[in-house]
Amino acid sequence: MRSTINPALRSRSIFSRKPIKFIAIGVATIVVAIGAYAFASSNFGNGASGAANAAAVTQPSGLNQPQAGGPNQRAVGQIPAGWHPRSGTIITGTAANKAKAVAIAKYPAGTVNRVLLLSDGSYAVHLIKISWPHHVFVSKNFRVTGAIG
């Protein structure tokens, strides 16, 4: 005589698919949360609004000299009229390399991550890994004209 066990009375495996599924969802949620936190905490651009950095007084030369917008905001030299963070077009090539070289010669502690061509034909060299300046302005003739941080 053969004994049979009612399938309804059989115990389920301790490693059923439901707990594994919940663990996988939990791990994925944690990974997404960490990624979102890292992205939000990164220094994307300079983190400041254009209005905070664009307070300016018109100079006789037609260029703007920003006033300090806070304890970490400092400006020297001439800042191109109408400049604000995220303005300009990212460029590469010979002109970008010349602007980069001039900016690094003046402020050697920084690392250039992009060069922007501004609407007036001058350049804004964006520096990272430096406490000041964050932007170095270079004329069409490849001379440093100002900096702001």
SVG drawing of the C-alpha trace seen along z (x, -y; Angstrom):
<svg xmlns="http://www.w3.org/2000/svg" viewBox="-5 -105 56 107">
<polyline fill="none" stroke="black" stroke-width="0.4" points="0.0,0.0 1.3,-3.4 0.9,-6.4 0.0,-9.7 0.3,-13.1 -2.4,-15.6 -0.7,-18.4 -2.5,-21.0 -0.7,-19.7 2.8,-19.8 5.0,-22.5 6.4,-25.1 10.1,-25.5 11.7,-28.1 13.2,-29.6 10.0,-30.3 10.0,-32.9 8.0,-35.5 10.7,-36.4 13.4,-36.5 11.2,-38.8 10.7,-41.2 14.5,-41.2 15.3,-42.0 12.8,-44.9 14.2,-46.2 17.8,-46.1 16.8,-47.8 15.0,-50.6 18.1,-51.2 20.3,-51.4 18.0,-53.9 17.8,-56.0 21.6,-56.1 22.0,-57.0 19.4,-59.8 21.1,-61.1 24.5,-61.1 23.1,-62.9 21.4,-65.6 24.5,-66.1 26.9,-66.4 28.0,-69.8 26.1,-69.9 27.1,-73.3 27.8,-75.5 24.5,-74.9 23.6,-78.5 20.8,-80.3 21.7,-82.8 20.0,-85.6 22.3,-84.9 25.4,-85.4 24.2,-88.1 23.9,-91.0 26.0,-93.6 26.8,-97.3 27.5,-98.7 31.0,-99.9 32.0,-102.7 33.7,-100.2 30.4,-98.5 31.4,-95.4 29.8,-94.3 31.6,-94.0 29.6,-91.7 29.3,-92.5 29.9,-89.7 26.7,-87.7 27.7,-86.0 30.6,-84.9 31.9,-82.5 31.2,-84.9 34.2,-86.9 35.0,-88.6 38.1,-90.2 38.8,-92.0 36.1,-92.5 33.2,-90.1 31.6,-90.0 28.3,-91.9 25.3,-89.6 27.3,-86.7 25.5,-84.3 26.1,-80.7 25.2,-78.2 25.5,-80.9 27.6,-80.3 28.3,-77.4 30.6,-74.6 33.5,-74.5 36.5,-72.3 39.5,-72.7 42.3,-75.3 40.5,-78.3 39.3,-76.2 42.8,-74.9 44.3,-78.5 41.7,-79.8 42.3,-76.8 46.1,-77.3 45.8,-81.0 43.3,-80.3 45.5,-77.5 48.6,-79.7 46.8,-82.3 45.1,-79.9 47.2,-76.6 45.4,-74.8 42.2,-74.2 41.1,-71.6 39.3,-72.7 36.2,-70.7 34.8,-72.9 35.4,-76.1 32.4,-78.2 32.2,-80.7 30.2,-83.7 28.0,-85.9 30.5,-88.7 33.2,-86.3 35.1,-86.0 35.5,-82.8 34.5,-81.5 36.7,-78.7 35.0,-76.5 37.3,-75.3 36.6,-72.4 38.6,-71.0 39.5,-74.5 38.0,-76.7 38.3,-79.9 37.7,-80.9 35.0,-78.8 34.9,-80.8 37.9,-82.5 37.1,-84.9 39.4,-85.2 39.2,-87.8 39.1,-87.2 42.8,-88.0 43.4,-85.2 44.2,-87.3 42.6,-86.7 40.2,-89.6 38.5,-88.5 37.3,-85.7 34.4,-84.9 33.8,-82.2"/>
</svg>
